[in-house]
Amino acid sequence: MTNRIFIVITLLLGSFFTVQSQNISEHAIGLRLSESDGFWAEASYQARLSSKTRAELDLGVQGKSTFNALKLTGIYQWVFNIDGGLNWYVGPGIGGGLVDFDNDVNNRDDLESFGFVTGNVGIEFNFDFPLLISLDFRPEIYFDDYTNDDIIFNLGLSARYKF
């Protein structure tokens, strides 16, 4: 009797982990819109690394009256299933970019680089058709004079095509 229970539990756990591995798409590409000391529009790409992990790469642009900026962010994420197509994820990241200050506004006509480390936590929904939407939070710690603050809190909304 205990052997049957063991076999049933093993099959149920195996089914659970099989379902878990199908929640992360091989690839997803789309758009991430975020607010962090100004509006950012980012082209976003995700690639599955294993059944529970993925890498995300975002290329963003920001335009203001005093400067234009470009940034690249790379994040490693662990993905956890909540129920069906609903997942949450967390992970560390790093990034950098360029900012071009406008000389007319602040007497600074410079092209400068910046770097930062970040973390990421979010929630996402995988639809039955090839669409993934997510809402995430990224605190970014900067190591330069690009920002007035050392820490910027980035809140983003994404829509991606899964393939």
JOPECOR-V951382 format. One record per run of one state. SS is the DSSP state (H for helix, E for strand, L for the rest). FROM is the first residue (numbers start at 1). TO is the last residue. If there is no record, write none. Layout:
ss=[SS & SS]
from=[FROM & FROM]
to=[TO & TO]
This chain:
ss=[L & H & L & E & L & E & L & E & L & E & L & E & L & H & L & E & L & E & L & E & L]
from=[1 & 2 & 22 & 27 & 36 & 39 & 49 & 53 & 64 & 67 & 84 & 86 & 102 & 103 & 107 & 111 & 127 & 131 & 143 & 151 & 163]
to=[1 & 21 & 26 & 35 & 38 & 48 & 52 & 63 & 66 & 83 & 85 & 101 & 102 & 106 & 110 & 126 & 130 & 142 & 150 & 162 & 163]
